Amino acid sequence: MFVPLRATPRDYAWGSPTAISEVLGTAPSGRPEAELWLGAHPGAPTPVVDPTRTGGHPDLASWLAADPAALGEHASLPFLLKVLAAAQPLSLQAHPDLARAAAGFAAETAAGIPLDAPHRNYKDPLHKPELIVALRDGFEALCGFRELDATDALLSTLVDSAPDPAAAALISSFRERLAAPGGLKATVQLLLERLPGGLLDALIASAAAPGSDSFAAERQVVGRLAAAYPGDPGIAVALLLNLVSLRAGEALYLPAGNIHAYLDGIGVELMASSDNVLRGGLTPKHVDVPELLEVLEFEPRPVPWLVPSRVGDGLSLFVPDVPDFELLRVEVDASAHPTFPLPGPAIAIVTDGTVLVDGAQSSIELARGEYAFVTPDEASLGFSGSGTLFLATTQPVAPRS
């Protein structure tokens, strides 16, 4: 069964007022439109267009709870699909693994902290790995700690642009600290917890100063962050992170513990169905530095690209290292009519053109900006028409041949 859905973008302050409406062909609300949530997360379950098709249930959460057969072998919908549009930087953040999420949720619940309390870290006992695929060129993100040799090279360029000898000495001390065993964690903790304001301002001023070196893009980002969040220690931490700009169709995968911040752009985001976020800065929301430090992975790594597999004509499949979800990008035209074996419940959204989706039980035509839930009994999906569709689903229980 295909169940059409209808959602309203969430109006977080960092959202773009136009990007989601431009991509999906909808009327702009006049407010920031940050995230379109498609799923059964209790924080914002997606409404169904016609409740008569779901036994009178008005949204995915209530319907799937009352009719488990719509999920096939799954006890709940394990993923949340979003269209995300950032016009300003999001918070510097990371997400917990399953063990940390379960322990944190239990501890905060035992302490009597209400689920909707602004200072609560754990809204559920689940992890929140996520992937994002850019819908336009130029999706910018900070993601994971840069290799230390490259960070040392960056800091060495800042010594020359330091506003005074004290700032130059401070930067040199960071270079020494990072080179010591455990130096990355110690440096992050120092920046987020104990660096006096004057020294922090000097470090940021050094980093934001224009330079002709190979780190001009990193300097420019620091300047933007300083303008948006003056005096925030997260700005200095950004100096330690990989900076990447995605082209349309490129993707990142951010597992538990990966520190990141989306800076600008629009993309399709897919994650485990959780709202657990540990923030360290670049936000007016609750920041919990000690808990963030417990969650973070401090191993420097390259940019966490997620390269899709070609699984058919016009079919690109993004598969992370968790079983909760995978994302299929479908690009069809008059010459391509691909099929895809459906491994579980799914949500489809069309971002361009019109796509006809044929299943084992029924079919649906989705135009740009339309989306629907797909029950697993559709078994295998065929795609035709002309356009681009994203299909969020679970990974198969048995490995694909």
C-alpha positions in Angstrom: 0.0 0.0 0.0 1.1 3.5 -0.8 -0.1 6.1 1.8 0.4 9.8 0.7 1.7 12.1 3.5 1.6 15.8 4.1 4.0 17.6 6.5 4.8 21.2 7.4 8.5 22.3 7.6 9.8 23.0 11.1 10.6 26.7 11.4 14.0 26.6 13.3 15.7 30.0 13.2 18.7 28.6 11.1 16.4 27.4 8.3 16.2 28.9 4.8 13.0 30.8 4.0 13.1 29.6 0.4 15.3 26.5 -0.3 12.8 23.8 0.6 9.9 25.5 -1.3 12.2 26.0 -4.3 13.3 22.4 -4.4 9.9 20.9 -3.7 7.8 23.4 -5.6 5.7 24.4 -2.6 4.6 27.9 -1.5 7.0 29.5 1.0 5.5 30.1 4.5 7.3 33.4 5.0 9.2 31.9 8.0 12.4 30.0 8.1 11.9 26.4 6.8 14.6 24.2 8.3 13.5 20.6 8.3 10.7 18.6 6.7 10.2 15.5 9.0 8.9 12.3 7.3 8.5 9.5 9.8 6.9 8.2 13.0 9.1 10.0 15.5 6.8 11.0 18.5 8.3 14.5 18.3 6.6 15.2 15.0 4.9 12.2 13.4 4.0 12.9 9.8 0.3 13.4 9.0 -1.4 11.2 6.4 -3.4 12.9 3.6 -6.4 10.6 3.9 -6.9 9.0 7.3 -9.6 6.7 5.9 -6.7 4.7 4.4 -5.2 4.2 7.8 -8.2 3.2 9.8 -8.9 6.8 10.8 -5.4 7.3 12.3 -4.2 10.9 11.5 -0.5 10.3 11.4 2.2 7.6 10.8 2.9 7.1 14.5 -0.6 6.3 15.6 -1.4 4.2 12.5 1.8 2.1 12.7 1.3 1.5 16.4 -2.3 0.3 15.8 -1.4 -1.7 12.7 2.0 -3.4 13.1 1.4 -5.4 9.8 2.2 -2.2 8.0 5.8 -2.5 9.2 6.3 -6.1 8.1 9.0 -7.7 10.3 9.8 -4.5 12.1 8.5 -3.6 15.5 8.7 0.2 14.7 9.8 2.5 11.9 13.6 2.6 12.6 14.4 5.7 10.5 13.5 9.3 10.1 13.7 11.0 6.7 14.2 14.8 6.4 14.7 17.5 3.9 17.1 19.9 5.6 17.8 23.5 4.5 20.3 25.5 6.4 20.8 29.3 5.8 22.9 29.7 9.0 25.3 27.3 10.8 23.7 24.6 12.9 25.1 23.7 16.4 28.4 21.9 16.9 27.1 18.5 17.9 27.4 14.7 18.0 25.1 11.8 18.7 25.5 8.9 21.1 25.8 5.2 20.3 23.1 2.8 21.5 24.7 1.9 24.8 25.3 5.6 25.7 21.8 6.6 24.6 20.1 3.8 26.6 22.1 4.7 29.8 21.6 8.4 29.4 17.9 8.1 28.8 17.5 5.8 31.8 19.5 8.2 34.1 17.6 11.3 33.1 14.3 9.5 33.4 15.2 8.3 36.9 16.2 11.8 37.8 12.7 13.0 36.9 13.8 15.2 34.1 10.7 15.8 31.8 11.1 14.6 28.2 10.4 18.1 26.9 12.8 19.9 29.4 15.2 22.1 27.4 18.2 20.8 29.5 17.4 17.2 28.8 20.0 15.5 26.5 18.4 12.1 25.9 14.8 12.2 24.5 14.8 8.4 23.7 17.1 5.4 24.3 18.2 5.2 20.6 21.3 6.1 18.7 21.3 8.7 15.8 23.7 7.9 13.0 22.8 9.9 10.0 23.6 10.5 6.3 23.0 13.5 4.1 22.9 13.8 0.3 23.3 17.3 -1.1 20.4 18.4 -3.4 22.4 21.4 -4.7 26.1 22.2 -5.2 27.8 23.9 -2.3 26.3 22.1 0.8 28.9 23.0 3.4 29.7 21.0 6.6 32.2 20.6 9.3 32.6 16.9 10.0 35.0 14.9 12.1 38.5 15.8 13.4 41.0 16.7 10.7 44.2 14.7 10.5 46.6 16.2 13.0 49.4 17.0 10.5 46.9 19.1 8.5 45.7 20.9 11.7 49.2 21.6 12.7 49.8 23.2 9.3 46.7 25.3 9.7 47.8 26.5 13.2 51.2 27.3 11.9 49.7 29.8 9.4 47.8 31.4 12.2 50.9 32.3 14.1 51.8 34.9 11.4 48.3 36.4 11.5 48.1 36.6 15.3 47.3 40.1 16.6 50.0 40.2 19.2 52.9 38.0 20.6 50.6 36.6 23.3 48.2 35.3 20.8 51.1 33.8 18.7 52.4 32.1 21.9 48.9 30.7 22.6 48.6 29.2 19.1 52.0 27.7 19.5 51.0 26.1 22.8 48.0 24.5 21.0 50.4 23.0 18.4 52.4 21.4 21.2 49.3 20.2 23.1 47.9 18.6 20.0 51.1 16.7 19.4 51.1 15.1 22.9 49.4 11.8 23.6 45.7 12.5 24.2 46.2 16.0 23.0 43.2 16.3 20.8 40.7 15.6 23.6 42.6 17.8 26.0 42.6 20.6 23.5 38.9 20.3 22.8 38.1 20.3 26.5 40.3 23.3 27.1 38.6 25.3 24.3 35.1 24.4 25.4 35.5 24.7 29.1 38.4 26.7 30.4 39.9 29.1 27.8 39.5 32.7 29.1 37.5 35.0 26.9 40.4 37.3 26.0 42.5 34.4 24.8 39.6 32.9 22.9 38.9 36.2 21.1 42.6 36.4 20.2 42.6 32.9 18.7 39.4 33.6 16.7 40.8 36.9 15.5 43.9 35.2 14.3 41.9 32.5 12.5 39.5 34.9 10.9 42.2 37.2 9.5 42.3 37.0 5.7 45.2 34.9 4.4 46.5 33.8 1.1 47.5 30.3 2.4 45.8 27.0 1.5 43.4 27.4 4.4 41.6 30.4 3.1 38.2 28.5 3.1 38.7 27.5 6.8 39.5 31.1 7.7 36.4 32.4 5.9 34.2 29.9 7.8 35.7 31.0 11.1 34.8 34.6 10.2 31.2 33.6 9.4 30.9 31.7 12.7 32.3 34.6 14.6 29.8 36.9 13.1 26.9 34.5 13.9 28.0 33.4 17.3 30.5 36.0 18.7 32.7 34.7 21.5 31.4 31.1 21.2 34.1 28.5 22.0 32.7 26.3 19.3 34.3 28.6 16.7 37.8 27.6 17.9 36.9 23.9 17.8 35.9 24.4 14.2 39.5 24.9 13.4 40.1 21.2 14.3 37.5 19.8 11.9 37.3 18.8 8.3 35.6 21.4 6.1 33.8 20.0 3.1 31.6 21.4 0.3 29.4 18.8 -1.3 28.2 18.8 -4.9 24.7 17.8 -5.7 24.4 14.0 -5.2 27.4 13.7 -3.0 26.9 12.3 0.5 28.4 12.2 4.0 27.8 9.6 6.7 28.1 10.7 10.3 28.1 7.7 12.8 27.8 8.0 16.5 30.5 10.2 18.1 31.3 12.1 14.9 31.5 15.9 15.8 29.9 18.0 13.1 28.0 21.1 12.1 26.1 21.7 8.9 26.8 25.3 7.7 24.8 26.0 4.6 22.8 24.2 1.9 19.9 21.9 1.3 20.0 18.1 1.3 18.0 14.9 2.0 18.9 13.6 5.4 18.2 10.1 6.7 18.9 8.9 10.3 17.8 6.5 13.0 14.5 7.6 14.5 16.0 9.5 17.4 16.3 13.1 18.6 19.4 12.7 20.8 21.8 15.6 20.3 24.8 16.5 22.4 25.8 20.1 21.7 29.1 21.9 22.3 28.5 25.3 20.9 27.2 27.5 18.0 23.7 27.5 19.4 21.5 29.2 22.0 20.2 25.7 22.9 21.3 23.6 25.8 25.1 22.8 25.8 26.5 19.9 27.8 30.3 19.9 27.3 31.1 17.0 29.8 28.5 14.7 28.1 29.6 15.7 24.7 33.2 14.8 25.6 32.0 11.4 26.7 30.3 10.8 23.4 32.9 12.1 21.0 35.3 9.9 19.0 38.7 11.7 19.1 40.3 9.7 16.3 41.2 12.0 13.4 39.7 10.8 10.2 39.3 11.9 6.6 36.1 13.4 5.4 33.4 10.7 5.9 32.2 10.4 2.3 29.5 7.8 1.7 29.8 6.7 -1.9 26.7 5.0 -3.3 26.6 1.6 -5.1 25.0 1.4 -8.5 22.2 -1.2 -8.2 20.4 -0.7 -11.4 19.8 1.7 -14.2 19.5 5.1 -12.6 19.6 3.6 -9.1 22.2 4.7 -6.5 22.1 3.1 -3.1 23.7 4.7 0.0 24.3 2.1 2.6 25.7 3.0 6.0 27.2 0.6 8.6 24.0 0.3 10.6 21.0 -1.8 9.7 18.4 0.9 10.6 18.3 2.5 7.1 19.6 3.0 3.6 18.8 5.6 1.0 18.0 4.9 -2.7 18.3 7.7 -5.2 16.2 7.0 -8.3 16.7 8.9 -11.5 14.4 7.9 -14.4 13.6 9.1 -17.9 12.0 7.6 -21.0 14.9 5.1 -21.4 15.1 3.8 -17.8 12.5 1.7 -16.0 14.5 0.2 -13.1 13.2 -2.1 -10.3 14.3 -2.4 -6.7 13.4 -5.2 -4.2 11.9 -3.6 -1.2 13.6 -4.8 2.0 11.1 -3.2 4.5 8.8 -0.2 5.1 9.8 2.8 3.1 9.1 6.5 2.5 9.4 7.9 -1.0 9.8 11.6 -1.9 10.1 13.2 -5.4 12.4 16.2 -5.7 12.2 16.7 -9.5 9.7 15.8 -12.2 7.1 13.1 -11.8 7.7 9.4 -11.0 5.3 6.5 -11.3 6.0 3.8 -8.7 4.6 0.3 -9.3 4.5 -2.3 -6.5 3.2 -5.8 -6.1 -0.1 -4.6 -4.7 -0.7 -1.1 -6.1 0.9 1.9 -7.7 1.3 5.7 -7.1 2.3 8.7 -9.2 4.3 11.2 -7.2 5.0 14.7 -8.6 7.7 17.0 -7.4 7.2 17.8 -3.7 5.0 14.8 -3.0 5.8 11.9 -0.7 4.3 8.7 0.6 4.7 5.8 3.0 5.2 2.4 1.4 4.2 -0.9 3.1 6.6 -3.8 2.8 4.0 -6.0 1.0 4.6 -4.0 -2.2 7.7 -6.3 -2.3 9.4 -4.9 -5.4 9.1 -1.4 -6.8 9.3 -0.4 -10.4 10.0 3.2 -11.4 9.1 5.1 -14.6 8.4 8.6 -15.7 10.9 11.4 -15.7 12.4 12.7 -12.5 14.3 12.1 -9.3 13.0 10.2 -6.3 14.5 9.3 -2.9 13.5 6.2 -1.2 14.3 5.7 2.5 14.0 2.2 3.7 15.6 -0.4 6.0 18.5 -2.7 5.1 17.6 -6.3 4.2 17.9 -8.9 6.9 20.0 -11.1 4.6 23.0 -9.6 2.7 22.2 -8.8 -0.9 23.7 -11.2 -3.5 
